[in-house]
Amino acid sequence: MEGMLFRWQAPGPYRVAFSTRQGGVSEGPFSSLNLGKKTGDEPERVFENRARLCRELEVDPARSSMALQKHGAVAQRAEPIGLLSTNPEFPECDALWSEEPGEGMLLVTADCLPVAIARTNGDAPALALAHAGWRGLLAGVLESATRALARGRTAAVLGPAIGPCCFEVSDEIAARFRRRFGREVVAGGKVDLWLAGEKALEEAGCNSVERVEICTACHPELFFSHRRDQGLTGRQGVIGAIG
């Protein structure tokens, strides 16, 4: 799978990467590294894809967790539930965080903004991952994730998402983004999730923010896109662990 991930050179003992759709075993609209079980894909293929991603990043799937993502603002401490569990009881939240070395976390997206936040003061490493769509950004999910790592300085990276080239929204949503993040986050009725996410992180006290500015809707060879594919699509994700 080498070359099929966007790895973050995080400032500390962290392993963090954003996956693409390449390198898996799924077929059809889910081809090929679909990480989402609730997409209509075959579960055994999804589990194999998750296992491949974990092996690439040297993360133990049995010591890892996901979330039942709700497009909200809740950040919750990760527990090692297992990414390959048949009937897992994943927490209902849109951000996970951990201070435990070797404890993996995975969140999935298909246009929404995947985000990783790391504590950078060195003596007390901690990592948070977040799923931030437009609802989550307005609700404050990145602020919640950043607050979870409050002891020390933090750095963050914003991953591939639907870009301002493609993310057209209603007038009502555009107005909400302007009120919350400033007029510059909306142009021509289209929202810049990367800019809104950067502003949210900076307001929450994050000291450094990087971006992987690749539009998921523009690159069908690399990414699943809920909007482009009209809902029949897979999920890529952000995966990370300490150590």
TIBAKOL-699731 format. One line per 10 residues: number of its first residue (from 0); for each residue z, y, x of N, C-alpha, C. Coordinates in steps of 0.05 Angstrom, whole numbers, plus 32768, in hexadecimal, padded with zeros to 4 digits. Example, Ala and Ser with C-alpha at 12.3 -4.5 7.8 and 13.67 -1.06 7.14 Angstrom:
2
0	809C 7F8E 8108 809C 7FA6 80F6 809C 7FBE 8108  808E 7FD3 8101 808F 7FEB 8111 809D 8001 8102
This chain:
243
0	8000 7FE8 8010 8000 8000 8000 8000 8019 8011  8001 8017 802B 8003 802F 803C 7FEB 8041 8036  7FF0 805B 8034 7FDC 806E 802E 7FD9 8074 8011  7FE8 8065 8000 7FE6 8069 7FE3 7FFF 8076 7FD8  8010 8080 7FEA 8028 808F 7FE2 8027 80AB 7FEF  8034 80BE 7FE2 8039 80D8 7FED 8057 80D9 7FF5  805C 80D6 800F 8077 80D5 8019 8082 80F1 801F  809B 80F5 8019 80A9 810E 801F 80B8 810B 8039  80B3 811C 804C 80C2 811C 8065 80DC 812B 8060  80EE 811F 8052 8106 812C 8049 8118 8133 8060
10	8127 8149 805F 8139 8151 8074 8153 8142 8073  8153 8129 807C 816B 8118 807B 8164 80FB 807A  8178 80EA 8075 8174 80CD 8075 816A 80C3 805A  8151 80CB 8053 8147 80C5 8039 812B 80B8 803B  8126 80A7 8027 810B 809B 8023 8102 80A4 8008  80EE 80B4 8006 80E4 80BF 7FED 80C6 80BE 7FED  80BA 80B5 7FD7 809D 80B5 7FD5 8094 80B8 7FB8  807C 80C4 7FB5 806F 80C5 7F9B 8058 80B1 7F9B  8058 809F 7F87 8043 808B 7F86 8029 8095 7F7A  8014 8087 7F7E 7FFA 808C 7F71 7FF5 8073 7F5E
20	7FDE 8072 7F53 7FD7 805B 7F42 7FCB 8045 7F53  7FC9 8048 7F6C 7FBB 8034 7F7D 7FCE 8020 7F8A  7FC4 8007 7F8C 7FD3 7FF3 7F9B 7FE2 7FDF 7F8B  7FDD 7FDE 7F70 7FEB 7FCB 7F5F 7FDA 7FB5 7F54  7FE4 7FA8 7F3F 7FD7 7F91 7F33 7FCF 7F95 7F16  7FD6 7FAB 7F0A 7FCF 7FB0 7EEE 7FB1 7FB5 7EEB  7FA7 7FB2 7ED2 7F8B 7FB4 7ECD 7F85 7FC7 7EB6  7F6B 7FCD 7EB3 7F63 7FDE 7E9D 7F6E 7FFA 7EA0  7F77 8006 7E8A 7F81 8022 7E8B 7F9A 8024 7E9C  7FA7 800E 7EA3 7FBF 800E 7EB3 7FBA 8008 7ED1
30	7FA1 8006 7ED8 7F99 7FFF 7EF3 7FA2 8016 7F07  7FB1 800F 7F1D 7FBA 7FF4 7F22 7FD8 7FF3 7F27  7FE4 8009 7F31 8000 8008 7F38 8010 8016 7F21  800E 800B 7F09 801D 8016 7EF2 803A 800E 7EF4  804C 8022 7EF3 8069 801D 7EF6 8077 801E 7EDB  8069 8025 7EC6 8075 8028 7EAC 8073 8010 7E9A  808A 8005 7E92 808A 7FED 7E81 8082 7FF3 7E64  8088 800B 7E5A 8083 8011 7E3E 8068 801F 7E3B  8054 8014 7E48 8039 8020 7E46 8026 800E 7E37  802D 7FF5 7E33 801B 7FE1 7E28 8011 7FCE 7E3D
40	8018 7FD2 7E56 8010 7FC1 7E6C 8021 7FA7 7E6B  8017 7F92 7E79 8026 7F79 7E7A 803F 7F7D 7E8B  8056 7F75 7E81 806F 7F7A 7E90 806F 7F6D 7EAC  8064 7F55 7EAF 8065 7F49 7EC9 8054 7F58 7EDD  803F 7F65 7ED4 8030 7F76 7EE7 8040 7F8F 7EEF  804D 7F9B 7EDB 805E 7FB2 7EE1 8073 7FAB 7EF6  8080 7F94 7EF2 8096 7F8C 7F04 808A 7F87 7F20  8073 7F7C 7F22 8067 7F77 7F3C 8060 7F92 7F49  8056 7FA5 7F3A 8050 7FC0 7F44 8069 7FCD 7F4F  807F 7FCC 7F40 8098 7FD8 7F49 80A2 7FCA 7F62
50	809F 7FB0 7F63 80A8 7FA1 7F7B 8097 7FA9 7F94  807D 7FAD 7F90 806C 7FB6 7FA6 8075 7FD2 7FB0  807A 7FE3 7F9E 8082 7FFE 7FA5 809D 7FFE 7FB4  80AF 7FEE 7FAB 80C9 7FEB 7FB8 80C6 7FE0 7FD5  80B5 7FCC 7FD8 80B1 7FC1 7FF2 80A5 7FD5 8005  8093 7FE6 7FFB 8086 7FFA 800C 809A 800E 8017  80AE 8015 8006 80C1 8029 800E 80DB 801C 8018  80DC 8001 801A 80F3 7FF3 8023 810C 7FF9 8012  8107 7FF8 7FF7 811C 7FFB 7FE4 8121 7FE1 7FD5  813A 7FD9 7FD2 8141 7FC0 7FC5 8140 7FC5 7FA6
60	812D 7FB8 7F98 812B 7FBD 7F7B 8144 7FB4 7F6C  8153 7FA1 7F77 816C 7F98 7F69 8182 7FAD 7F6B  8180 7FBF 7F7F 8194 7FD4 7F83 8189 7FEF 7F7A  8177 7FEF 7F67 8169 8007 7F5F 816B 800B 7F40  8164 8023 7F38 8166 8029 7F1B 814F 803B 7F13  814B 803B 7EF8 8138 804E 7EEB 8148 805C 7ED5  8139 806A 7EC3 8146 8078 7EAD 8135 8075 7E94  8142 8076 7E7D 8133 8079 7E64 812E 8097 7E60  8117 80A0 7E68 8111 80BD 7E6A 810D 80C9 7E4E  811A 80E0 7E4A 811A 80EC 7E30 810F 8109 7E2F
70	8105 8112 7E45 80FB 812E 7E47 8112 8142 7E42  8129 813B 7E4B 8141 814C 7E48 814A 8157 7E63  8164 815E 7E64 8170 816B 7E7B 8186 815B 7E88  818B 8143 7E7F 81A2 8133 7E89 819C 8127 7EA5  81AF 812B 7EB7 81AE 811E 7ED2 81C6 810B 7ED3  81C1 80F2 7EDC 81D6 80DE 7EDC 81D7 80CF 7EF6  81EF 80C7 7EFE 81F2 80B8 7F17 81E4 809D 7F13  81D4 8095 7F27 81C6 807B 7F26 81D9 8064 7F29  81D2 804E 7F1C 81E0 8035 7F20 81CC 801F 7F25  81D3 800B 7F36 81BF 7FF7 7F3F 81BA 7FE3 7F29
80	81AB 7FEA 7F14 81A5 7FD9 7EFD 818F 7FC5 7F03  817C 7FCD 7F14 8166 7FBB 7F1B 814C 7FC3 7F0F  8138 7FC8 7F1F 811E 7FD1 7F15 810E 7FBA 7F08  8116 7FA1 7F0E 8107 7F8A 7F03 8116 7F7B 7EEE  812A 7F88 7EE2 813A 7F7C 7ECD 8129 7F7B 7EB3  812C 7F65 7EA5 811C 7F61 7E8D 8126 7F73 7E76  8140 7F75 7E73 814B 7F86 7E5E 8160 7F98 7E69  8158 7FAB 7E7A 816B 7FBD 7E87 8177 7FD1 7E74  818F 7FDA 7E7A 819C 7FF0 7E6B 819B 8009 7E7C  8183 8014 7E7F 8180 802C 7E8F 818D 8044 7E80
90	8198 8057 7E8E 81A4 806E 7E81 818E 8080 7E75  8196 808E 7E5F 8184 80A1 7E52 8187 80BC 7E60  8174 80C2 7E71 8175 80DB 7E80 815A 80E1 7E8D  8157 80F8 7E99 813E 80FF 7EA7 8143 8106 7EC4  815B 8100 7ECF 8160 8103 7EEB 8175 80EF 7EF3  8172 80E3 7F0A 8185 80D1 7F16 818D 80DB 7F31  81A6 80D7 7F39 81AF 80DF 7F54 81C2 80CA 7F5F  81C3 80CA 7F7A 81D3 80B6 7F87 81DE 80C1 7FA2  81F5 80B7 7FAA 8200 80BC 7FC4 8203 80A1 7FD4  81F9 808C 7FC8 81FC 8071 7FD4 81E4 8069 7FE5
100	81E8 8064 7FFF 81D1 805B 800F 81C5 8041 8005  81AB 8040 8004 819D 8028 7FFC 8199 8025 7FDE  81A4 8037 7FCF 81A2 8035 7FB2 8188 8043 7FA9  8175 8034 7F9F 815B 8040 7F98 815B 804C 7F7C  8148 805F 7F78 8144 806B 7F5E 8126 806E 7F5A  811D 806B 7F41 8101 806E 7F3A 80FF 807C 7F1F  80EF 8091 7F1E 80E8 809E 7F05 80C9 809F 7F03  80BF 809D 7EEB 80A2 809B 7EE7 8097 80B3 7ED8  807D 80B9 7EDE 8070 80D0 7ED2 8052 80C9 7ECD  8046 80D9 7EBC 8029 80D7 7EB8 801E 80F2 7EB1
110	8026 8107 7EBE 801F 8123 7EBC 8037 8135 7EC1  804F 812B 7EB8 8068 813B 7EBD 806D 813D 7EDB  807F 814F 7EE1 8085 8156 7EFD 809B 8143 7F08  8094 8132 7F1C 80A9 8123 7F2A 80B5 8133 7F41  80CF 8132 7F43 80DD 8143 7F56 80F2 8133 7F65  80F5 8138 7F7F 810B 812D 7F8F 811B 8144 7F9B  8135 8142 7F9B 8147 8156 7FA6 815B 8148 7FB8  815E 8153 7FD0 8170 8146 7FE4 8184 8159 7FEF  819C 8150 7FF2 81B1 8160 8000 81AB 815F 801E  81AC 8176 802B 81A3 8178 8047 81B8 817F 805B
120	81D2 8180 8053 81E6 8188 8066 81EE 8171 8078  81E3 8159 8074 81E5 8144 8088 81FD 8131 8085  8215 813B 8082 822D 8129 8083 8232 811B 8068  8225 8124 8053 8229 8118 8039 820E 8116 802A  81FC 8104 8033 81E2 8102 8026 81E3 80FB 8009  81D1 8107 7FFA 81CF 8101 7FDD 81B2 8107 7FD5  81A8 80F9 7FC1 818D 80FB 7FB8 818B 80FB 7F9A  817A 810C 7F8F 8175 810C 7F72 8157 810B 7F6D  814F 80FC 7F59 8134 80FC 7F50 8133 8105 7F33  811E 8114 7F2C 811C 811F 7F11 8100 811C 7F06
130	80FE 8119 7EEC 80E6 8119 7EDC 80E6 8133 7ECC  80D3 8145 7ED1 80D3 815F 7EC5 80B9 8165 7EB8  80B7 8160 7E9E 80A0 816A 7E8E 80A7 8186 7E85  8096 8190 7E73 809B 81AC 7E6A 80B5 81AE 7E5A  80BC 8199 7E4B 80D5 819A 7E3C 80ED 8199 7E4F  80EB 8187 7E63 8101 8185 7E76 8105 819E 7E87  80EF 81AA 7E8F 80F1 81C3 7E9E 80FF 81D9 7E8E  80F7 81DC 7E75 8104 81F0 7E64 8120 81E9 7E5E  8126 81CF 7E5C 8142 81C7 7E56 8155 81C9 7E6D  814A 81C8 7E86 815A 81CC 7E9E 8160 81B2 7EAD
140	814D 819F 7EAD 8152 8186 7EBB 8154 818A 7ED9  8145 819C 7EE5 8146 81A0 7F02 8160 81AE 7F0A  816A 81BF 7EF9 8184 81CB 7EFE 819A 81B6 7EFD  8198 81A4 7EEA 81AC 818E 7EE8 81AC 817D 7F01  8194 8176 7F09 8191 8164 7F21 819C 8172 7F3A  8196 818C 7F3D 819F 819B 7F54 81BE 819E 7F54  81C9 81A3 7F3D 81E7 81A5 7F3B 81F5 818B 7F42  81E7 8175 7F3D 81F3 815B 7F44 81F8 8158 7F62  81E8 8167 7F72 81EB 8166 7F8F 81F8 817F 7F9A  820B 818A 7F8B 8214 81A5 7F90 8222 81A8 7FAB
150	822D 8193 7FB7 823C 8197 7FD0 8228 8199 7FE8  821F 81B1 7FED 820E 81B5 8005 81F3 81C1 7FFE  81E3 81C4 8012 81C8 81CF 800F 81B5 81B9 8005  81A0 81C1 7FF8 818D 81AE 7FED 8170 81B6 7FF3  815F 81A2 7FF5 8142 81A6 7FF7 8135 8194 7FE2  811D 819C 7FD9 8110 818E 7FC3 80F2 818D 7FC9  80E5 8179 7FBB 80C8 8177 7FBC 80BF 8172 7F9F  80A9 8180 7F97 809C 817D 7F7D 8083 816C 7F81  8081 8157 7F72 806B 8144 7F77 8053 8149 7F66  803F 8137 7F67 8027 813A 7F57 802C 813B 7F39
160	801F 814E 7F2C 8022 8152 7F0F 8009 815E 7F04  8008 8161 7EEA 7FF1 8170 7EDE 7FF3 818D 7EE7  7FDC 8197 7EF2 7FDC 81B1 7EFE 7FD6 81C8 7EEB  7FD9 81E0 7EF4 7FD3 81F8 7EE3 7FB5 81F9 7EDD  7FA5 81E9 7EEA 7F88 81E7 7EE3 7F84 81D9 7EC8  7F97 81C8 7EC1 7F93 81B6 7EAA 7FA9 81B7 7E94  7FC0 81C3 7E9B 7FD6 81C1 7E88 7FD6 81D8 7E74  7FC5 81D6 7E60 7FC4 81EA 7E4B 7FD9 81E4 7E36  7FE7 81F9 7E2D 7FFC 81F5 7E1A 7FF9 8209 7E03  8009 8205 7DEE 8008 8217 7DD7 8013 8232 7DDE
170	800D 8246 7DCE 8017 8261 7DD2 8035 8262 7DD2  8042 8251 7DC1 805F 8251 7DBF 806B 8246 7DD8  8060 8230 7DE3 806B 8225 7DFC 8066 8238 7E13  804E 8244 7E14 8048 8257 7E29 805C 826E 7E29  8063 8278 7E11 8076 828E 7E0F 8092 8285 7E19  809A 826D 7E13 80B3 8263 7E1D 80B4 8262 7E3B  809E 8259 7E47 809D 8258 7E64 809E 8274 7E71  8090 8287 7E65 8091 82A2 7E6F 80AD 82AE 7E6E  80BB 82A9 7E58 80D6 82B3 7E55 80E9 82A6 7E69  80E5 828D 7E6E 80F8 827E 7E7F 80F2 8282 7E9D
180	80D8 8282 7EA4 80D1 8281 7EC1 80C1 8299 7ECA  80B9 82AB 7EB8 80A9 82C2 7EC0 808C 82BF 7EB9  807F 82D5 7EB6 8063 82D5 7EAC 8050 82C6 7EBE  8056 82C5 7ED8 8043 82B9 7EEB 8040 829B 7EE8  8052 828E 7ED9 8050 8271 7ED7 803B 8269 7EC2  8030 827C 7EB3 801C 8276 7E9F 8004 8288 7EA4  7FEC 827C 7EA4 7FD3 828B 7EA7 7FBE 827E 7E96  7FB2 828E 7E84 7F9D 8284 7E73 7FA6 826E 7E60  7FBF 826F 7E58 7FCA 825B 7E47 7FD1 8241 7E54  7FD1 8240 7E6F 7FD8 8228 7E7E 7FF1 822D 7E8F
190	8002 8218 7E90 801C 821A 7E9E 801A 820E 7EB9  8026 821B 7ECC 8029 8211 7EE8 8044 8203 7EEA  8045 81E9 7EE7 805E 81DA 7EE9 806A 81DC 7F05  805A 81DC 7F1A 8065 81DE 7F35 8074 81F8 7F39  8068 820E 7F30 8075 8228 7F33 808E 822A 7F22  808D 8220 7F0A 80A5 8220 7EF9 80BB 820F 7F05  80B3 81F7 7F0F 80C7 81E6 7F1C 80D3 81F2 7F35  80C3 8200 7F45 80CD 820D 7F5D 80E1 8223 7F55  80DA 8233 7F41 80EC 8248 7F38 8107 823C 7F2D  8105 8226 7F1E 811D 821A 7F14 812F 8210 7F2A
200	8124 8204 7F3E 8133 81FA 7F55 8140 8211 7F65  8131 8225 7F6A 813B 823C 7F79 8152 824A 7F6A  814F 824D 7F50 8164 8259 7F40 817D 8247 7F40  8179 822D 7F42 8190 821A 7F43 819D 8219 7F5E  8192 8227 7F72 819E 8228 7F8D 8191 8216 7FA1  817A 820A 7F9B 816D 81F9 7FAF 8162 820B 7FC5  8166 8202 7FDE 8160 8213 7FF5 8144 8211 7FFF  8136 81FB 7FF8 811A 81F7 8002 810B 81E7 7FEE  80F3 81EF 7FE7 80E2 81E0 7FD4 80C6 81DD 7FDF  80BD 81C4 7FE0 80A2 81BD 7FE8 8093 81B3 7FCF
210	8078 81B3 7FD1 8067 81AB 7FBB 8052 8197 7FC4  804C 8183 7FB4 8034 8173 7FB7 8021 817B 7FA0  8011 818E 7FA5 8001 819B 7F8F 7FE7 818B 7F8B  7FE9 8174 7F7E 7FD1 8165 7F77 7FD3 8160 7F59  7FBE 8167 7F4A 7FBE 8165 7F2D 7FB9 8148 7F25  7FCB 813D 7F15 7FC7 8122 7F0B 7FAF 811F 7EF8  7FAA 8134 7EE8 7F94 8133 7ED5 7F79 8135 7EE3  7F77 8142 7EFA 7F5E 8146 7F08 7F56 812E 7F1A  7F69 811B 7F1E 7F63 8106 7F32 7F68 80EB 7F25  7F56 80E1 7F14 7F59 80C7 7F08 7F59 80B0 7F1C
220	7F4E 80B4 7F34 7F4E 809F 7F48 7F6A 809B 7F55  7F7B 80AF 7F52 7F95 80AF 7F5E 7FAC 80AD 7F4B  7FA9 80B8 7F33 7FC0 80BB 7F21 7FBA 80B4 7F04  7FCE 80AA 7EF7 7FCE 80A8 7EDA 7FD3 80C4 7ECE  7FC8 80C9 7EB7 7FCC 80E3 7EAA 7FCC 80DF 7E8C  7FE3 80E5 7E80 7FE7 80E2 7E63 7FD3 80F3 7E54  7FD0 810C 7E5D 7FBE 811E 7E4E 7FA1 8116 7E52  7F98 8111 7E6A 7F7D 810A 7E70 7F75 80F0 7E62  7F87 80DD 7E62 7F81 80C2 7E57 7F8A 80BF 7E3A  7F92 80D5 7E2E 7F99 80D5 7E11 7FAF 80C0 7E0B
230	7FC2 80BD 7E1C 7FD9 80AC 7E17 7FD7 808F 7E20  7FBE 8085 7E23 7FBB 8069 7E2B 7FB8 8069 7E4A  7FCF 8067 7E57 7FCF 8069 7E74 7FE9 805D 7E80  7FEA 805B 7E9A 8002 8051 7EA7 8014 8067 7EB1  8025 8060 7EC4 8039 8073 7ECF 803A 8070 7EED  8039 8086 7EFB 8040 8087 7F17 805D 8090 7F18  8068 8095 7F30 8084 809D 7F31 808D 80A9 7F4B  80A7 80B0 7F4B 80B4 80B9 7F64 80CA 80A5 7F69  80CB 809B 7F81 80DF 8087 7F89 80EE 8091 7FA2  8108 808B 7FA3 8117 8095 7FBA 8131 8086 7FBE
240	813C 8088 7FD6 8156 807D 7FDD 8160 808B 7FF6  817A 8089 7FF9 8187 8094 8011 8188 807E 8027  8182 8086 803F 8184 8073 8055 816A 8064 805B
